[in-house]
């Protein structure tokens, strides 16, 4: 997956939001084994914008895992990109 293609039109604010929500969600998962609602909603909205033909539902466990994992990878990519600049 080419993350540059995914993030090419993201504002700096949106990039920071993805990074922060990813961190918040990871902490929530570690502490309570629950997804953070704000992160889950934000990531699903982005998913549907980027991949309208790939249906994912929040009520599906595998879908939640896939979408969250995808955006955790995007967040990692964004953090690496910040370091190299």
Secondary structure as GFF3:
##gff-version 3
##sequence-region A 1 85
A	DSSP	alpha_helix	3	7	.	.	.	ID=ss1
A	DSSP	alpha_helix	12	32	.	.	.	ID=ss2
A	DSSP	alpha_helix	37	50	.	.	.	ID=ss3
A	DSSP	alpha_helix	61	84	.	.	.	ID=ss4
###
